[in-house]
Amino acid sequence: MAQAVAEAKDRFIATVSHELRTPLAPIANLLEVVKLSNDLPSHCRPLLDMMERNFWHEVRLVNDLLDTSRITSHRLTLDLHALALHPLLQELAADLERERVEAQVILTLALEAGSDRLRADADRLRQLFGNLLRNALKFTPAGGGMELRTANPQADRLEISVRDTGSGLEPAQLARLFQPFEQAERGYRGGLGLGLAIAKGITEAHGGTLGAHSEGRDQGSTFVVTLPLARPE
């Protein structure tokens, strides 16, 4: 019975996600047309920018629903290629700079792994580590810090850790942290509670592991991804 309910829920999420996504394409086209118009009054430009930000936020929410459906039904596909992870992480850190500066949070990069070569899906890795970095930023107060570190704990493994000095986690929260739609009691900060579940699904699809630990409330959190290194040619 429980399995039938879970399957029905997954089908519902997949259907709703597709139905929500269908009208977004013409809205995106309309926004592009309006942006290119020379007749748009200058005082309307800020409103258009706000509409565009909210539109892409809606797109991300729908895509998260679709990815959750793919992960729970084991239909997540990867486009695997040889790549170096450090440049990708540096790009993500640069993309996050505006949000981080506005939040008054310091980000430290410690990309110390001697080998960062993976066979992986670059877009999915951007999604994975983007989710972890934004999760850390979300729960780190002004004046706090984040650290993105890499290491090779074993000759055939790459370890990537995202540490923050934020609100921390208690044991009961850690037990359910990677469940879809789970909003940790660290305090609701928006979103659907899917980012960490998607990050775990992407990690496991690459043959890796994702875990988290914390010393408790207000002691910060650390998320650790371990991925297999690409085999030498």
C-alpha positions in Angstrom: 0.0 0.0 0.0 2.8 2.4 1.0 4.6 1.7 -2.3 1.4 2.3 -4.3 0.9 5.7 -2.6 4.5 6.7 -3.2 4.3 5.8 -6.9 1.0 7.7 -7.2 2.7 10.7 -5.6 5.6 10.5 -8.0 3.3 10.3 -11.0 1.3 13.3 -9.7 4.5 15.4 -9.3 5.7 14.5 -12.8 2.3 15.4 -14.3 2.0 18.7 -12.4 5.6 19.6 -13.3 5.0 19.1 -17.0 1.7 21.0 -16.9 3.3 23.9 -15.1 6.2 24.0 -17.6 4.1 24.2 -20.7 3.0 27.8 -20.4 6.4 29.0 -19.3 7.9 28.9 -22.9 5.6 31.5 -24.4 6.1 33.8 -21.4 9.8 33.6 -21.8 9.5 34.5 -25.5 7.2 37.4 -24.6 9.7 38.7 -22.1 12.5 38.7 -24.6 10.4 40.6 -27.2 9.4 43.2 -24.6 13.1 43.6 -23.5 14.1 44.4 -27.1 11.4 47.0 -27.6 12.6 50.6 -27.9 9.1 51.9 -27.0 9.2 50.6 -23.4 9.2 53.6 -21.0 12.3 53.8 -18.9 10.3 53.6 -15.6 9.0 50.2 -16.7 12.5 48.7 -17.0 12.8 47.9 -13.3 9.4 46.2 -13.3 10.4 44.1 -16.3 13.6 43.1 -14.5 11.6 42.1 -11.5 9.2 40.1 -13.7 12.2 38.3 -15.3 13.8 37.4 -12.0 10.5 36.0 -10.7 10.0 34.1 -14.0 13.3 32.3 -13.7 12.7 31.6 -10.1 9.5 29.8 -11.2 11.4 27.9 -13.9 13.9 26.7 -11.3 11.1 25.5 -9.0 9.4 23.6 -11.9 12.8 22.1 -12.9 13.4 21.0 -9.3 10.0 19.2 -9.3 10.9 17.5 -12.6 14.4 16.5 -11.3 12.9 15.1 -8.1 10.5 13.0 -10.2 13.3 11.7 -12.3 15.5 10.8 -9.3 12.7 9.0 -7.3 11.8 7.0 -10.4 15.4 6.3 -11.3 15.1 8.1 -14.7 17.8 10.7 -14.2 20.2 10.6 -17.2 23.8 11.9 -17.3 25.8 13.3 -20.2 29.3 12.0 -19.1 32.5 13.6 -20.3 36.0 14.0 -18.9 36.4 17.2 -17.0 38.4 19.0 -14.3 36.3 20.0 -11.3 38.3 22.9 -9.9 37.5 25.4 -12.8 33.8 24.5 -12.5 33.9 25.2 -8.8 35.6 28.5 -9.4 32.9 29.5 -11.9 30.2 28.7 -9.4 32.0 30.8 -6.7 32.1 33.7 -9.1 28.4 33.3 -10.0 27.5 33.4 -6.3 29.6 36.6 -5.6 26.8 39.1 -5.9 24.4 37.2 -3.6 27.3 36.5 -1.2 28.4 40.2 -1.0 24.8 41.3 -0.5 24.5 38.8 2.4 27.8 39.9 3.8 29.2 36.4 3.9 32.8 35.5 3.2 33.6 32.5 0.9 37.0 30.9 1.1 38.2 28.5 -1.6 40.7 25.8 -0.6 40.9 23.7 -3.8 43.8 21.5 -2.6 43.1 18.2 -4.3 46.1 17.1 -6.3 43.7 15.4 -8.8 40.3 16.7 -9.8 39.7 14.8 -13.0 36.2 13.3 -13.2 34.1 11.6 -15.8 30.8 13.4 -15.1 27.9 15.5 -16.3 29.1 19.1 -16.0 25.6 20.6 -15.9 24.5 18.3 -13.2 27.7 19.0 -11.2 26.9 22.7 -11.5 23.4 22.0 -10.2 24.8 19.8 -7.3 27.4 22.2 -6.0 25.3 25.3 -6.8 22.6 23.8 -4.5 25.1 23.1 -1.7 26.6 26.6 -1.9 23.3 28.3 -1.9 22.0 26.2 0.9 25.1 27.2 2.9 24.6 30.9 2.1 20.9 30.7 3.0 21.6 29.7 6.5 24.7 31.8 7.2 24.1 35.1 8.9 25.8 38.4 7.9 29.4 38.4 9.0 29.7 34.6 8.8 31.8 32.5 6.5 31.7 29.6 4.0 34.5 27.3 2.9 34.7 25.3 -0.3 37.5 22.7 0.0 38.7 19.7 -2.1 41.0 16.9 -1.1 42.0 13.4 -2.2 41.3 11.2 0.8 42.2 8.1 -1.3 44.1 7.7 -4.6 40.9 7.1 -6.5 38.5 9.6 -4.7 37.8 13.3 -4.8 36.3 14.8 -1.7 34.5 18.2 -1.9 33.3 19.8 1.3 31.0 22.9 1.8 31.2 24.2 5.3 29.3 27.2 6.8 29.2 29.0 10.1 25.5 29.2 10.1 22.6 27.9 12.2 23.8 24.3 12.4 21.8 21.0 12.6 20.7 18.7 15.3 20.8 14.9 15.1 17.0 14.7 14.4 17.3 17.1 11.5 20.3 15.3 10.0 18.3 12.0 9.8 15.8 13.5 7.4 17.8 16.2 5.8 17.9 14.7 2.3 14.2 13.8 2.0 12.3 15.6 -0.7 10.2 18.5 0.5 11.9 18.5 3.9 12.4 21.9 5.3 14.9 21.7 8.1 14.0 23.4 11.4 16.9 25.7 10.9 14.2 28.1 9.8 12.2 28.2 6.6 13.9 30.4 4.0 11.7 29.8 1.0 11.9 27.2 -1.8 10.4 23.7 -1.9 12.9 21.9 0.2 14.2 19.9 -2.8 17.8 21.2 -3.3 19.5 18.8 -1.0 17.5 15.8 -2.2 18.4 16.6 -5.8 22.1 17.1 -4.8 22.1 13.6 -3.2 20.4 12.1 -6.2 22.9 13.6 -8.6 25.8 12.5 -6.4 24.6 8.9 -6.2 24.0 8.9 -10.0 27.7 9.6 -10.4 28.6 6.8 -8.1 29.4 9.0 -5.2 28.2 9.8 -1.7 26.8 12.9 0.0 26.7 13.3 3.8 26.3 16.1 6.3 27.4 16.7 9.9 27.1 19.4 12.4 28.1 20.0 16.0 24.6 21.2 16.7 22.5 24.4 16.9 24.4 27.5 15.8 27.6 25.5 15.2 27.5 25.5 11.4 27.2 22.6 9.1 29.5 20.7 6.7 28.3 18.8 3.6 30.8 16.4 2.1 30.6 15.0 -1.5 32.9 12.1 -2.4 33.2 11.2 -6.1 35.3 8.6 -8.0 38.1 10.0 -9.9 38.3 9.3 -13.7 40.4 6.3 -14.5 43.7 7.1 -16.2 43.4 6.7 -20.0 
